[in-house]
Amino acid sequence: MPLLDTSETLPSTASEESSGADLLYHTLVRLTRMVLFPLDAPSPLDDLPISQVRCLSIVGAEEGRKMQEIAARLHIKLPAMSQMVDRLVRKGLMERRPDPTDRRVARLHLTPEARRMVAEARRIRMDHLRKITADMDPERVERITEDLREMVVVGAGLYDDLDTREGRPANTDPLSGVAENQDPLVEMLARRARNRRN
């Protein structure tokens, strides 16, 4: 099965109508599809709504947070957060545990099954990226990575309020916006949904 829809073709590098930005855009879109949405290896999270996937991702990165804190990170009100947690608890993916110092406060934790699903989804994508780069010169991969990281820094500099809009303190490193054990794909999709609501 092909990794992506081949009906969308890259613009020719010889085309006078295609700028460098056009080619970069189409290249990044296709690479993202290959890595993040591999058709031959469905994610164990595919059946969950993106809001629930993001909740799992954030709780997994910050185990033991209060429900109010996670609701703030998700940009949703507490009643909606409570309903989402109820659904995840019923699915056996999340646990509410009482705070040892205040039994009225619930702290959120992933179940072992949820941790397995999140880790498997990440492993699938990383395996595809490793397949793509397996036959490439490691030094070339490193140069490409550094060039892309430079673009992230330049792009972040164009938006003075980028950090605050994404819930980070101002003037933080734009390359460290997502916790290492948090899923950047989930953050991208959630931001898209949030922008639609606004």
Protein Blocks (a to p, Z undefined) as FASTA:
>chain_A
ZZbdfkbccddfklmklcfklmmmmmmmmmmmmmmmcfklccfklmpcfklmmmmmmmmm
mghiafklmmmmnopafklmmmmmmmmmmnopaccdddfklmkbccddddfklmmmmmmm
mmmmmmmmmmmmmmpcfklmmmmmmmmmmmmmmmmmmpmklmmmnopaehiafklmbcfk
bcfklmmmmmmmmmmmZZ
